[in-house]
Amino acid sequence: MLPLFLSCSNAAAPADDTWRLDTAPPGGDTDSTVRAEGVVLNELLADNQSGITSELGAREDWIELHNSSSEAIDLTGWSLSDDAEEPWRLTPSQTLEPGAFLLIWCDDPDRDDPDRDDLTDPHASFKLDRDGESIVLQDGQGETVDAVTYPMLAPDQSWGRPLDGGQEWAYTVEPTPGANNL
């Protein structure tokens, strides 16, 4: 089954009552900056009520990265943030293979706890705001490689690129963490 991407618009509905794809949320536009090829922000979910769980057994917010290039990309030193003043360094460092996805849990775990050896997946030091905010992805040199401002999201609703690595963003009816969006 293919996931369905829907979005809302302030425009009047077509006379035939069909849905139309509109990547602008009600009340305004979202911003997205993306390189033509490489690692990009691909999908995010800010209020995980009934979706997948982390290795800790918790339903947490998440961000999905996608390598849209034909080369493996070393993510050493890369960072992700909802606050440019406090970037979170991607840990553990890894290489993202061509066409691969990386799911990052946004749950702000207590990584300073010396008994915290149960975290095998990446866990960012921040949570996502379901009311919307900006997310920035930077490479190892601190250059912004992708950024998105997402709108308010309902529980279990993600904001993603209908075509993996594409330019447009839209609401999703069925999130696809770690997998192709279409």
VOBA-1610 file (N, C-alpha, C; in pm, whole numbers, padded with zeros to 5 digits, always signed):
BEGIN
Met+00084-00118+00000Met+00000+00000+00000Met+00088+00124+00000Leu+00061+00218-00088Leu+00137+00341-00094Leu+00086+00439+00008Pro+00176+00514+00075Pro+00129+00615+00169Pro+00060+00728+00093Leu-00033+00792+00156Leu-00107+00899+00094Leu-00060+01031+00152Phe-00024+01125+00068Phe+00020+01257+00111Phe-00094+01353+00083Leu-00140+01418+00186Leu-00247+01516+00171Leu-00201+01646+00232Ser-00256+01751+00188Ser-00228+01877+00250Ser-00348+01967+00236Cys-00348+02068+00317Cys-00463+02159+00320Cys-00426+02289+00250Ser-00526+02360+00213Ser-00505+02486+00146Ser-00616+02582+00187Asn-00584+02710+00184Asn-00687+02810+00212Asn-00772+02837+00088Ala-00732+02777-00023Ala-00807+02797-00147Ala-00937+02719-00142Ala-01034+02763-00219Ala-01162+02694-00225Ala-01144+02556-00287Ala-01222+02460-00242Ala-01215+02323-00295Ala-01260+02324-00440Pro-01200+02236-00523Pro-01244+02227-00661Pro-01392+02187-00667Ala-01458+02228-00774Ala-01601+02202-00789Ala-01634+02053-00787Asp-01540+01967-00832Asp-01569+01824-00836Asp-01531+01753-00706Asp-01496+01828-00600Asp-01462+01775-00468Asp-01345+01678-00469Thr-01250+01692-00562Thr-01132+01608-00562Thr-01025+01671-00474Trp-00932+01587-00427Trp-00820+01637-00347Trp-00716+01695-00440Arg-00642+01790-00393Arg-00529+01838-00470Arg-00409+01848-00379Leu-00292+01824-00433Leu-00168+01833-00356Leu-00132+01979-00344Asp-00112+02024-00224Asp-00075+02162-00197Asp+00020+02157-00080Thr+00145+02193-00099Thr+00244+02177+00005Thr+00246+02293+00104Ala+00166+02393+00085Ala+00160+02504+00180Ala+00051+02477+00283Pro+00086+02480+00412Pro-00014+02457+00515Pro-00105+02578+00528Pro-00221+02561+00593Pro-00310+02674+00612Pro-00239+02787+00687Gly-00256+02907+00643Gly-00199+03021+00714Gly-00061+03059+00668Gly-00001+02989+00575Gly+00130+03033+00530Gly+00212+02926+00464Asp+00328+02968+00420Asp+00419+02879+00351Asp+00517+02818+00450Thr+00580+02711+00407Thr+00692+02656+00481Thr+00815+02679+00398Asp+00928+02683+00462Asp+01054+02705+00393Asp+01130+02575+00386Ser+01197+02552+00276Ser+01285+02437+00262Ser+01401+02477+00174Thr+01520+02444+00219Thr+01639+02466+00142Thr+01704+02331+00124Val+01739+02295+00003Val+01796+02163-00019Val+01898+02167-00132Arg+02006+02089-00117Arg+02100+02074-00227Arg+02037+01980-00329Ala+02087+01983-00448Ala+02032+01898-00553Ala+02051+01750-00522Glu+02159+01715-00455Glu+02188+01576-00429Glu+02265+01563-00298Gly+02242+01455-00225Gly+02315+01432-00102Gly+02221+01392+00010Val+02265+01413+00132Val+02183+01379+00248Val+02086+01494+00275Val+01960+01459+00289Val+01856+01559+00311Val+01763+01516+00425Leu+01696+01614+00483Leu+01584+01586+00572Leu+01474+01533+00481Asn+01411+01421+00518Asn+01317+01360+00425Asn+01176+01347+00482Glu+01165+01327+00613Glu+01034+01313+00677Glu+01054+01335+00826Leu+00950+01384+00893Leu+00957+01401+01038Leu+00819+01381+01098Leu+00817+01342+01224Leu+00692+01322+01297Leu+00710+01380+01437Ala+00623+01475+01474Ala+00642+01551+01597Ala+00549+01510+01711Asp+00460+01416+01690Asp+00370+01371+01798Asp+00335+01224+01774Asn+00427+01137+01812Asn+00416+00993+01788Asn+00331+00928+01898Gln+00203+00909+01870Gln+00112+00851+01969Gln+00094+00701+01953Ser+00098+00651+01829Ser+00071+00508+01808Ser+00163+00445+01704Gly+00270+00513+01669Gly+00362+00463+01566Gly+00471+00374+01623Ile+00582+00369+01552Ile+00694+00284+01590Ile+00755+00328+01723Thr+00829+00235+01785Thr+00896+00264+01912Thr+01047+00255+01895Ser+01118+00329+01979Ser+01264+00324+01978Ser+01311+00197+02047Glu+01442+00176+02050Glu+01496+00058+02118Glu+01470+00064+02268Leu+01427+00180+02317Leu+01391+00195+02458Leu+01244+00160+02483Gly+01171+00128+02375Gly+01031+00091+02388Gly+00935+00208+02396Ala+00984+00327+02366Ala+00902+00448+02377Ala+00865+00500+02238Arg+00747+00560+02229Arg+00703+00625+02106Arg+00749+00771+02113Glu+00851+00801+02037Glu+00911+00934+02041Glu+00902+01002+01905Asp+00923+01134+01906Asp+00934+01210+01782Asp+01052+01155+01702Trp+01051+01174+01571Trp+01163+01129+01491Trp+01181+01214+01366Ile+01303+01209+01314Ile+01340+01273+01188Ile+01407+01166+01104Glu+01374+01165+00975Glu+01435+01070+00882Glu+01526+01147+00787Leu+01651+01100+00774Leu+01743+01152+00673Leu+01744+01055+00556His+01774+01106+00437His+01782+01021+00318His+01903+01063+00236Asn+01981+00965+00190Asn+02093+00992+00101Asn+02042+00975-00041Ser+02018+01086-00109Ser+01964+01083-00244Ser+02073+01076-00351Ser+02199+01066-00307Ser+02309+01062-00404Ser+02345+00918-00442Ser+02439+00905-00532Ser+02486+00773-00575Ser+02614+00733-00502Glu+02655+00812-00403Glu+02777+00786-00326Glu+02743+00772-00178Ala+02820+00689-00107Ala+02808+00681+00038Ala+02859+00812+00097Ile+02794+00860+00204Ile+02834+00987+00265Ile+02864+00965+00412Asp+02985+01005+00453Asp+03030+00993+00592Asp+02965+01107+00671Leu+02891+01073+00775Leu+02820+01173+00855Leu+02897+01218+00978Thr+03026+01187+00985Thr+03108+01230+01098Thr+03105+01382+01111Gly+03071+01431+01229Gly+03068+01574+01255Gly+02940+01644+01213Trp+02848+01573+01148Trp+02723+01634+01105Trp+02637+01667+01226Ser+02551+01767+01212Ser+02464+01805+01323Ser+02323+01832+01273Leu+02232+01825+01368Leu+02089+01845+01344Leu+02041+01933+01458Ser+01950+02025+01429Ser+01907+02114+01536Ser+01774+02180+01508Asp+01704+02211+01617Asp+01588+02299+01610Asp+01626+02434+01669Asp+01755+02451+01702Asp+01808+02574+01758Asp+01951+02589+01706Ala+01973+02683+01617Ala+02105+02701+01554Ala+02216+02724+01656Glu+02182+02774+01774Glu+02282+02799+01877Glu+02323+02672+01952Glu+02243+02566+01941Glu+02271+02442+02013Glu+02255+02321+01921Pro+02347+02305+01824Pro+02336+02191+01735Pro+02367+02060+01807Trp+02299+01953+01768Trp+02326+01820+01822Trp+02411+01744+01721Arg+02527+01697+01765Arg+02617+01621+01678Arg+02563+01479+01661Leu+02555+01435+01538Leu+02505+01302+01508Leu+02596+01196+01571Thr+02541+01121+01663Thr+02616+01014+01728Thr+02528+00890+01732Pro+02578+00774+01714Pro+02718+00750+01676Pro+02742+00790+01531Ser+02868+00825+01499Ser+02902+00860+01360Ser+02881+00738+01272Gln+02841+00763+01150Gln+02818+00654+01058Gln+02823+00702+00915Thr+02818+00607+00824Thr+02814+00637+00682Thr+02676+00601+00631Leu+02618+00690+00552Leu+02486+00666+00495Leu+02505+00626+00349Glu+02468+00502+00319Glu+02486+00447+00184Glu+02390+00513+00085Pro+02421+00504-00045Pro+02333+00563-00148Pro+02191+00507-00136Gly+02092+00596-00139Gly+01952+00555-00133Gly+01904+00513+00005Ala+01992+00514+00104Ala+01957+00467+00238Ala+01888+00576+00321Phe+01823+00531+00428Phe+01753+00619+00521Phe+01815+00603+00660Leu+01811+00708+00739Leu+01856+00702+00878Leu+01748+00767+00963Leu+01697+00692+01061Leu+01596+00743+01152Leu+01665+00793+01278Ile+01633+00916+01317Ile+01689+00977+01437Ile+01575+01006+01533Trp+01584+00951+01654Trp+01483+00975+01756Trp+01507+01111+01818Cys+01403+01190+01832Cys+01413+01324+01892Cys+01346+01317+02028Asp+01422+01267+02127Asp+01363+01241+02258Asp+01445+01294+02375Asp+01557+01361+02346Asp+01637+01423+02450Asp+01670+01328+02565Pro+01735+01213+02536Pro+01767+01119+02644Pro+01880+01171+02732Asp+01893+01116+02848Asp+01999+01155+02941Asp+02126+01080+02903Arg+02203+01134+02810Arg+02325+01069+02764Arg+02440+01085+02863Asp+02426+01174+02961Asp+02533+01193+03059Asp+02534+01084+03164Asp+02430+01003+03169Asp+02422+00893+03264Asp+02523+00786+03223Pro+02623+00754+03309Pro+02726+00656+03272Pro+02670+00516+03249Asp+02550+00486+03298Asp+02488+00355+03277Asp+02408+00350+03148Arg+02416+00454+03066Arg+02336+00464+02945Arg+02405+00395+02828Asp+02412+00262+02831Asp+02473+00188+02721Asp+02367+00119+02635Asp+02241+00155+02658Asp+02131+00091+02587Asp+02089+00166+02460Leu+02159+00274+02426Leu+02122+00354+02310Leu+02207+00313+02190Thr+02149+00238+02100Thr+02222+00196+01980Thr+02183+00281+01859Asp+02062+00337+01859Asp+02016+00424+01751Asp+02051+00568+01786Pro+02059+00657+01686Pro+02083+00799+01716Pro+01963+00859+01790His+01991+00933+01897His+01890+01002+01976His+01933+01148+01989Ala+01859+01239+01926Ala+01892+01382+01931Ala+01866+01440+02069Ser+01933+01549+02097Ser+01922+01614+02228Ser+01806+01713+02235Phe+01711+01702+02144Phe+01596+01791+02144Phe+01472+01712+02101Lys+01356+01769+02132Lys+01228+01712+02088Lys+01169+01805+01984Leu+01080+01751+01903Leu+01013+01832+01802Leu+00887+01895+01860Asp+00853+02012+01811Asp+00734+02084+01856Asp+00621+02055+01759Arg+00514+01993+01805Arg+00402+01958+01716Arg+00333+02082+01658Asp+00357+02199+01718Asp+00301+02323+01665Asp+00381+02379+01548Gly+00494+02312+01514Gly+00578+02355+01402Gly+00701+02429+01449Glu+00808+02416+01373Glu+00933+02485+01400Glu+01028+02459+01283Ser+01148+02512+01293Ser+01249+02492+01189Ser+01351+02388+01234Ile+01394+02305+01139Ile+01497+02205+01162Ile+01609+02230+01062Val+01734+02222+01109Val+01850+02249+01025Val+01944+02129+01030Leu+01995+02087+00913Leu+02093+01981+00901Leu+02222+02044+00848Gln+02333+02023+00923Gln+02462+02079+00882Gln+02563+01968+00862Asp+02655+01988+00768Asp+02759+01889+00745Asp+02873+01906+00845Gly+02978+01827+00830Gly+03090+01829+00924Gly+03167+01960+00928Gln+03150+02045+00827Gln+03216+02177+00825Gln+03125+02286+00877Gly+03006+02249+00925Gly+02912+02346+00979Gly+02828+02417+00872Glu+02835+02370+00747Glu+02756+02428+00639Glu+02615+02369+00640Thr+02514+02453+00627Thr+02377+02405+00620Thr+02357+02335+00487Val+02318+02207+00492Val+02294+02131+00370Val+02145+02114+00345Asp+02063+02130+00449Asp+01919+02123+00433Asp+01852+02188+00553Ala+01736+02243+00532Ala+01658+02304+00640Ala+01511+02302+00598Val+01425+02289+00697Val+01282+02292+00669Val+01211+02358+00788Thr+01108+02434+00757Thr+01017+02484+00860Thr+00886+02411+00836Tyr+00846+02331+00935Tyr+00726+02251+00917Tyr+00608+02312+00993Pro+00487+02282+00948Pro+00366+02339+01009Pro+00320+02257+01129Met+00212+02301+01191Met+00149+02225+01300Met+00109+02088+01247Leu+00136+01983+01328Leu+00105+01846+01288Leu+00012+01781+01389Ala-00083+01705+01339Ala-00174+01628+01425Ala-00099+01507+01480Pro-00150+01444+01586Pro-00086+01322+01636Pro-00073+01219+01523Asp+00044+01156+01516Asp+00076+01051+01418Asp+00074+01097+01273Gln+00080+01227+01251Gln+00087+01282+01116Gln+00229+01329+01092Ser+00287+01288+00980Ser+00423+01333+00950Ser+00421+01438+00839Trp+00534+01506+00827Trp+00557+01605+00723Trp+00675+01550+00644Gly+00656+01524+00516Gly+00762+01460+00440Gly+00762+01500+00295Arg+00864+01454+00227Arg+00877+01476+00084Arg+00804+01362+00012Pro+00700+01391-00065Pro+00630+01282-00135Pro+00724+01197-00220Leu+00823+01260-00281Leu+00927+01188-00353Leu+01055+01202-00271Asp+01110+01090-00227Asp+01229+01093-00143Asp+01336+01183-00202Gly+01384+01280-00122Gly+01487+01372-00167Gly+01437+01482-00258Gly+01307+01486-00290Gly+01250+01587-00379Gly+01242+01724-00313Gln+01191+01821-00386Gln+01182+01958-00337Gln+01057+01984-00252Glu+00944+01921-00287Glu+00817+01951-00221Glu+00801+01874-00090Trp+00726+01935+00001Trp+00691+01873+00129Trp+00539+01870+00139Ala+00485+01773+00210Ala+00340+01762+00227Ala+00308+01684+00353Tyr+00185+01699+00403Tyr+00137+01616+00513Tyr+00126+01472+00465Thr+00148+01377+00553Thr+00127+01237+00518Thr+00014+01180+00601Val-00058+01087+00543Val-00163+01017+00615Val-00103+00897+00688Glu-00004+00834+00623Glu+00063+00719+00684Glu+00213+00742+00682Pro+00276+00770+00798Pro+00421+00791+00803Pro+00497+00667+00755Thr+00617+00690+00700Thr+00700+00582+00650Thr+00842+00592+00705Pro+00860+00581+00836Pro+00994+00596+00894Pro+01093+00491+00844Gly+01206+00538+00792Gly+01310+00447+00745Gly+01280+00377+00615Ala+01180+00424+00540Ala+01140+00359+00415Ala+01104+00464+00311Asn+01091+00420+00186Asn+01051+00510+00077Asn+00915+00572+00109Asn+00902+00700+00075Asn+00775+00769+00096Asn+00671+00729-00008Leu+00713+00703-00129Leu+00621+00658-00235Leu+00673+00532-00296
//
